[in-house]
Amino acid sequence: MADSVVADNAALHLELLAELQSLDWVASALESCEEAQTQLSAQRKQAEAALTALELKTKKDFESWHNIENSKRTQFFERVRNRSAQAVDDRKARDERLYLEAVEREMDKKRELGLLVSELEAVTSNIADLRSKVARHGQLKQQLDQLYHRAFDGQTPDFPQEDEAEDHLRSTKRDFEALQAELNRESGAQALLMRSQQALRVCVKSVSEALQASQIDIFSRSSFADMMERSALADAKQAAMHAAMLHQQARRAQPLIGPFPPLQVAQGNMMSDVFFDNPWSDMQFHRKIEASMNQVVQAFNAETAMMKESDTRLREVKARLQRATRNHRKAQADLNSLRRSIFIDAATLQSAMAPPPVADGSLFAPSLHRRAISSSNPWADAMLEAARQQESSEPLPEYSTAPPPSFDSITRA
């Protein structure tokens, strides 16, 4: 019966609603994470294929350089083919340069692959946690649906206002879910932009260290300064790659974000920086590092501006989501209130339709009331208990069996 459903499950109903509202965001968040996982997996496969090709190229270039460096026979044929002894030295320098460039490209691709693997592991961990929350949300929703199913199965022509309230609730829920998904996308994009900005901050620091080492190298021509300079530039390049990758992920989540600013970190050359090191080349390279610093600072400022734009969008979406949340919760509260009032009306109608007490020598007829009144009704329980007490404590009154007096006797008296 309706009144018993409401009375027995009112507290459970409130608990289910509270926990459901605390997990309304997980479905759209899981969808965003799964989309990011798919994109990162595809990027990882592409990076692995590119790394395999670069490893083969590095191996080939190394063999070529090793042959011209150590094989007398190869050196002899090189002199004969070019008719010059200088051809061997030129071939050595060229093959060494190609090998070193191949090694550098391979190392860059390995760093990129490592970053992708780290991001993929983090997203996969988040997905596992979100899936457990989604499963819990589904269980709660199923319990709530079962509770309502027991009272309202399908359309209720007798209660058209309940159907209208359900339609309004579905409309507000669609608005809420759409804005929640938009908020999740914008929040995720802003988090990626923030990490990209942090990577650019590391890049600025590394380029600054390279500038200091380069300045020392100009006047001292120290091998240690050269090594510090190359190490700082390698760190800056890796940070710039990380920043660009995070920015691209943010753009996929939120297309309104602009493209990543152009950024090229200066890289040294093994031949000019080590074998033919001189103050003039050091000065030229120092200017390249200064140009890289300008690009990094411009990229950092551009990323900061995009962060501010994202923050503005996020505030707007949050305000709209708050309004949609209030509308959705009000619609839910109105529907719950209407259903509860329907339950109460049904219980009141049931009590009104119960048969009246039968005067058979006692105040109540216990046998009739025990059959007519549900023991789950508190009012019926109280009446039933009163009937039992009346039945056990008061004897039935005795009635006279003598015939009633006649009219004549009454008039004479």
C-alpha positions as CSV (number, residue, x, y, z in Angstrom):
1,M,0.0,0.0,0.0
2,A,1.1,3.6,-0.7
3,D,1.1,4.7,2.9
4,S,3.2,1.8,4.1
5,V,5.7,2.3,1.2
6,V,6.2,6.0,2.3
7,A,6.3,5.2,6.0
8,D,8.7,2.3,5.7
9,N,11.1,3.9,3.2
10,A,11.1,7.6,3.9
11,A,14.5,7.6,5.6
12,L,16.0,5.3,3.0
13,H,14.6,7.6,0.3
14,L,16.4,10.6,1.7
15,E,19.7,8.7,2.0
16,L,19.5,7.5,-1.6
17,L,18.9,11.0,-2.9
18,A,21.7,12.6,-0.9
19,E,24.3,10.0,-2.1
20,L,23.1,10.2,-5.7
21,Q,23.5,14.0,-5.8
22,S,27.1,13.6,-4.5
23,L,27.9,11.3,-7.5
24,D,26.0,13.1,-10.3
25,W,29.3,14.3,-11.8
26,V,31.0,11.0,-12.3
27,A,29.4,9.8,-15.5
28,S,30.5,12.8,-17.6
29,A,34.0,12.8,-15.9
30,L,34.4,9.1,-16.8
31,E,33.4,9.9,-20.4
32,S,36.0,12.6,-20.6
33,C,38.7,10.4,-19.1
34,E,37.9,7.5,-21.5
35,E,38.2,9.9,-24.5
36,A,41.5,11.1,-23.2
37,Q,42.7,7.5,-22.7
38,T,41.8,6.7,-26.3
39,Q,43.6,9.7,-27.7
40,L,46.7,9.0,-25.5
41,S,46.7,5.3,-26.6
42,A,46.7,6.3,-30.2
43,Q,49.5,8.8,-29.7
44,R,51.5,6.2,-27.8
45,K,51.2,3.7,-30.7
46,Q,52.3,6.4,-33.2
47,A,55.2,7.3,-30.9
48,E,56.3,3.7,-30.6
49,A,56.2,3.2,-34.4
50,A,58.2,6.4,-34.9
51,L,60.7,5.3,-32.3
52,T,61.2,2.0,-34.0
53,A,61.9,3.7,-37.3
54,L,64.3,6.1,-35.6
55,E,66.2,3.2,-33.9
56,L,66.7,1.6,-37.3
57,K,67.9,4.9,-38.7
58,T,70.3,5.3,-35.8
59,K,71.6,1.8,-36.3
60,K,72.1,2.3,-40.0
61,D,73.9,5.7,-39.5
62,F,76.1,4.2,-36.8
63,E,77.2,1.3,-39.1
64,S,78.0,3.7,-41.9
65,W,80.0,6.0,-39.6
66,H,81.7,2.9,-38.0
67,N,82.7,1.5,-41.3
68,I,84.3,4.7,-42.6
69,E,86.0,5.3,-39.2
70,N,87.5,1.8,-38.8
71,S,87.5,0.0,-42.1
72,K,90.7,0.6,-44.2
73,R,89.0,-1.0,-47.2
74,T,86.1,1.5,-47.0
75,Q,88.5,4.4,-46.7
76,F,90.5,3.2,-49.7
77,F,87.4,2.9,-51.9
78,E,86.3,6.3,-50.8
79,R,89.6,7.9,-51.8
80,V,89.5,6.0,-55.2
81,R,85.9,7.0,-55.9
82,N,86.5,10.7,-55.1
83,R,90.1,10.8,-56.1
84,S,91.0,12.8,-53.0
85,A,92.4,12.0,-49.6
86,Q,90.2,14.8,-48.1
87,A,87.2,12.8,-49.1
88,V,87.7,10.3,-46.3
89,D,87.7,13.1,-43.7
90,D,84.7,14.7,-45.2
91,R,82.9,11.4,-45.2
92,K,83.8,10.8,-41.6
93,A,82.5,14.2,-40.5
94,R,79.3,13.8,-42.5
95,D,78.5,10.3,-41.2
96,E,79.3,11.3,-37.7
97,R,77.0,14.3,-37.9
98,L,74.2,12.1,-39.3
99,Y,74.7,9.6,-36.6
100,L,74.7,12.2,-33.8
101,E,71.5,13.8,-35.2
102,A,69.8,10.4,-35.4
103,V,70.8,9.7,-31.8
104,E,69.3,13.1,-30.7
105,R,66.1,12.5,-32.6
106,E,65.8,9.0,-31.0
107,M,66.4,10.4,-27.5
108,D,63.7,13.1,-28.1
109,K,61.2,10.5,-29.2
110,K,62.0,8.3,-26.2
111,R,61.4,11.3,-23.9
112,E,58.1,12.0,-25.6
113,L,57.0,8.3,-25.3
114,G,57.9,8.4,-21.6
115,L,55.7,11.4,-21.1
116,L,52.8,9.8,-23.0
117,V,53.1,6.6,-20.9
118,S,53.1,8.6,-17.7
119,E,50.0,10.5,-18.8
120,L,48.3,7.3,-19.9
121,E,48.9,5.6,-16.6
122,A,47.5,8.6,-14.6
123,V,44.4,8.6,-16.8
124,T,43.9,4.9,-16.5
125,S,44.1,5.1,-12.7
126,N,41.5,7.8,-12.7
127,I,39.2,5.7,-14.9
128,A,39.4,2.8,-12.5
129,D,38.3,5.0,-9.6
130,L,35.6,6.7,-11.6
131,R,34.2,3.4,-12.8
132,S,33.7,2.2,-9.2
133,K,31.9,5.5,-8.5
134,V,29.7,5.1,-11.6
135,A,28.9,1.5,-10.5
136,R,27.8,2.8,-7.1
137,H,25.8,5.6,-8.8
138,G,24.0,2.9,-10.9
139,Q,23.2,0.8,-7.8
140,L,21.8,3.8,-6.0
141,K,19.7,4.8,-9.0
142,Q,18.4,1.3,-9.3
143,Q,17.3,1.2,-5.7
144,L,15.6,4.5,-6.1
145,D,13.9,3.4,-9.3
146,Q,12.7,0.3,-7.6
147,L,11.3,2.3,-4.7
148,Y,9.3,4.5,-7.1
149,H,8.3,1.6,-9.2
150,R,6.5,0.1,-6.3
151,A,4.4,3.2,-6.1
152,F,4.3,4.6,-9.7
153,D,4.5,2.1,-12.5
154,G,4.2,3.8,-15.9
155,Q,1.7,6.5,-16.6
156,T,-0.7,7.4,-13.8
157,P,-3.9,8.8,-15.4
158,D,-5.4,9.2,-11.9
159,F,-2.6,11.6,-11.0
160,P,-1.8,13.7,-14.1
161,Q,0.1,16.3,-12.0
162,E,2.6,13.5,-11.1
163,D,3.3,12.9,-14.8
164,E,3.8,16.6,-15.5
165,A,6.2,16.8,-12.6
166,E,8.2,13.8,-14.0
167,D,8.4,15.4,-17.4
168,H,9.7,18.7,-15.9
169,L,12.3,16.7,-13.8
170,R,13.6,15.0,-16.9
171,S,14.0,18.4,-18.7
172,T,15.9,19.9,-15.8
173,K,18.1,16.8,-15.6
174,R,19.1,17.1,-19.3
175,D,20.1,20.7,-18.7
176,F,22.0,19.7,-15.6
177,E,23.9,16.9,-17.3
178,A,24.8,19.0,-20.3
179,L,26.3,21.8,-18.1
180,Q,28.0,19.3,-15.9
181,A,29.7,17.8,-18.9
182,E,30.7,21.3,-20.1
183,L,32.1,22.0,-16.7
184,N,34.1,18.8,-16.6
185,R,35.6,19.6,-20.1
186,E,36.5,23.1,-19.1
187,S,38.0,22.0,-15.7
188,G,40.0,19.3,-17.4
189,A,41.3,21.7,-20.0
190,Q,42.2,24.3,-17.4
191,A,44.1,21.7,-15.4
192,L,46.1,20.7,-18.5
193,L,46.8,24.4,-19.3
194,M,48.1,24.8,-15.7
195,R,50.4,21.9,-16.1
196,S,51.6,23.2,-19.5
197,Q,52.3,26.6,-17.8
198,Q,54.3,24.8,-15.1
199,A,56.3,23.0,-17.8
200,L,57.0,26.4,-19.5
201,R,58.1,27.8,-16.1
202,V,60.7,24.9,-16.0
203,C,61.7,25.7,-19.5
204,V,62.3,29.3,-18.7
205,K,64.5,28.3,-15.7
206,S,66.5,25.9,-17.9
207,V,67.1,28.4,-20.7
208,S,68.1,30.9,-18.1
209,E,70.7,28.4,-16.7
210,A,71.9,27.8,-20.3
211,L,72.3,31.6,-20.8
212,Q,74.5,31.8,-17.7
213,A,76.6,28.8,-18.8
214,S,76.9,30.3,-22.3
215,Q,78.1,33.6,-21.0
216,I,80.8,31.8,-18.9
217,D,81.8,29.7,-21.9
218,I,82.3,32.9,-24.1
219,F,85.1,34.2,-21.8
220,S,86.5,30.9,-20.3
221,R,86.0,28.4,-23.1
222,S,85.4,25.8,-20.3
223,S,84.4,22.3,-21.2
224,F,82.4,22.2,-18.0
225,A,80.5,25.3,-19.1
226,D,79.8,23.6,-22.4
227,M,78.5,20.5,-20.7
228,M,76.2,22.6,-18.4
229,E,75.0,24.6,-21.3
230,R,74.0,21.5,-23.3
231,S,72.4,19.8,-20.3
232,A,70.3,22.9,-19.5
233,L,69.2,23.2,-23.1
234,A,68.2,19.5,-23.2
235,D,66.1,20.0,-20.1
236,A,64.5,23.1,-21.7
237,K,63.7,21.2,-24.8
238,Q,62.1,18.4,-22.9
239,A,60.0,20.8,-20.9
240,A,58.9,22.6,-24.0
241,M,57.8,19.3,-25.6
242,H,55.9,18.4,-22.4
243,A,54.2,21.8,-22.4
244,A,53.2,21.5,-26.1
245,M,51.8,18.0,-25.6
246,L,49.7,19.1,-22.6
247,H,48.5,22.2,-24.5
248,Q,47.3,20.0,-27.4
249,Q,45.4,17.8,-24.9
250,A,43.8,20.9,-23.5
251,R,42.7,22.0,-27.0
252,R,41.1,18.6,-27.7
253,A,39.1,19.0,-24.5
254,Q,38.2,22.6,-25.1
255,P,38.4,23.7,-28.8
256,L,38.1,27.4,-27.7
257,I,41.7,27.4,-26.5
258,G,44.1,28.9,-29.0
259,P,47.1,27.1,-30.6
260,F,50.3,26.6,-28.7
261,P,52.7,29.5,-29.3
262,P,55.7,28.9,-31.6
263,L,58.6,27.8,-29.5
264,Q,62.0,26.6,-30.7
265,V,64.7,25.9,-28.1
266,A,68.2,26.4,-29.4
267,Q,70.3,23.2,-29.6
268,G,74.1,23.0,-29.9
269,N,76.1,21.2,-32.5
270,M,78.7,18.7,-31.6
271,M,81.1,19.7,-34.4
272,S,81.0,23.5,-33.8
273,D,80.6,23.5,-30.0
274,V,83.3,20.8,-29.2
275,F,85.7,20.2,-32.1
276,F,85.7,23.8,-33.5
277,D,84.9,25.7,-30.4
278,N,85.9,29.4,-30.6
279,P,84.6,32.7,-29.0
280,W,82.9,33.7,-32.3
281,S,80.8,30.6,-32.4
282,D,80.1,30.9,-28.7
283,M,78.8,34.4,-29.2
284,Q,76.6,33.4,-32.1
285,F,75.1,30.5,-30.1
286,H,74.6,32.8,-27.1
287,R,72.4,35.0,-29.3
288,K,70.4,31.9,-30.3
289,I,69.8,31.1,-26.7
290,E,68.7,34.7,-26.0
291,A,66.2,34.3,-28.9
292,S,65.0,31.1,-27.4
293,M,64.5,32.8,-24.1
294,N,62.3,35.5,-25.8
295,Q,60.2,32.8,-27.4
296,V,59.8,30.9,-24.1
297,V,58.7,34.0,-22.2
298,Q,56.2,34.9,-25.0
299,A,54.9,31.4,-24.9
300,F,54.5,31.6,-21.1
301,N,52.7,34.9,-21.3
302,A,50.4,33.5,-24.0
303,E,49.7,30.5,-21.9
304,T,48.9,32.7,-18.9
305,A,46.4,34.7,-21.0
306,M,44.7,31.5,-22.1
307,M,44.5,30.4,-18.5
308,K,42.6,33.7,-17.7
309,E,40.2,33.1,-20.6
310,S,39.6,29.6,-19.4
311,D,39.0,30.8,-15.9
312,T,36.4,33.3,-17.1
313,R,34.6,30.5,-19.0
314,L,34.8,28.2,-16.0
315,R,33.2,30.8,-13.8
316,E,30.4,31.3,-16.3
317,V,29.7,27.6,-16.6
318,K,29.8,27.2,-12.8
319,A,27.1,30.0,-12.4
320,R,24.9,28.4,-15.1
321,L,25.4,25.0,-13.5
322,Q,24.4,26.3,-10.1
323,R,21.2,27.6,-11.5
324,A,20.6,24.3,-13.3
325,T,21.4,22.4,-10.1
326,R,18.9,24.5,-8.2
327,N,16.2,24.0,-10.8
328,H,16.9,20.2,-10.9
329,R,16.8,19.9,-7.2
330,K,13.7,21.9,-6.9
331,A,12.0,19.8,-9.6
332,Q,13.2,16.7,-7.8
333,A,11.9,18.1,-4.4
334,D,8.6,19.0,-6.0
335,L,8.2,15.6,-7.5
336,N,9.1,13.9,-4.2
337,S,6.7,16.2,-2.3
338,L,3.9,15.5,-4.8
339,R,4.5,11.7,-4.6
340,R,4.5,11.9,-0.8
341,S,1.3,13.9,-0.8
342,I,-0.3,11.3,-3.1
343,F,0.8,8.6,-0.7
344,I,-0.7,10.5,2.2
345,D,-3.9,11.1,0.3
346,A,-4.2,7.4,-0.5
347,A,-3.6,6.5,3.2
348,T,-6.3,9.1,4.3
349,L,-8.7,7.7,1.7
350,Q,-8.1,4.2,2.9
351,S,-8.8,5.2,6.5
352,A,-12.0,7.0,5.5
353,M,-13.2,3.9,3.5
354,A,-12.8,1.6,6.5
355,P,-16.1,0.2,7.9
356,P,-17.5,1.9,11.0
357,P,-17.5,0.2,14.4
358,V,-20.3,-2.3,15.0
359,A,-22.3,-2.0,18.3
360,D,-22.8,-5.7,19.3
361,G,-22.6,-5.2,23.0
362,S,-19.0,-3.8,23.0
363,L,-17.7,-0.4,22.0
364,F,-16.0,-2.1,19.0
365,A,-16.4,-5.4,17.2
366,P,-12.9,-6.8,17.5
367,S,-13.3,-9.6,14.9
368,L,-14.4,-7.2,12.2
369,H,-11.7,-4.6,12.9
370,R,-9.0,-7.1,12.9
371,R,-10.0,-8.1,9.4
372,A,-10.8,-4.5,8.1
373,I,-7.8,-2.5,9.5
374,S,-4.2,-3.1,8.3
375,S,-1.9,-3.7,11.2
376,S,0.7,-1.6,9.4
377,N,-1.4,1.5,9.8
378,P,-0.5,3.3,13.1
379,W,-4.1,4.6,13.6
380,A,-5.5,1.2,13.0
381,D,-3.0,-0.4,15.5
382,A,-4.2,2.1,18.2
383,M,-7.8,1.4,17.5
384,L,-7.2,-2.3,17.5
385,E,-5.4,-2.1,20.8
386,A,-8.2,-0.1,22.4
387,A,-10.7,-2.8,21.1
388,R,-8.6,-5.5,22.7
389,Q,-8.5,-3.7,26.0
390,Q,-12.3,-3.0,25.9
391,E,-12.9,-6.6,25.2
392,S,-10.8,-8.0,28.0
393,S,-11.8,-5.5,30.8
394,E,-15.5,-4.8,30.3
395,P,-18.2,-7.5,30.4
396,L,-21.1,-7.4,28.1
397,P,-24.2,-5.6,29.6
398,E,-27.3,-7.7,30.5
399,Y,-30.6,-6.9,28.7
400,S,-34.1,-7.6,30.2
401,T,-36.1,-10.2,28.4
402,A,-39.5,-8.9,29.8
403,P,-42.0,-7.5,27.3
404,P,-42.2,-3.8,27.0
405,P,-45.1,-2.0,28.9
406,S,-48.4,-1.4,27.2
407,F,-49.7,2.0,26.2
408,D,-52.6,1.8,28.6
409,S,-50.3,1.3,31.6
410,I,-48.2,4.2,30.6
411,T,-51.3,6.6,30.3
412,R,-52.7,5.5,33.6
413,A,-49.4,6.1,35.3
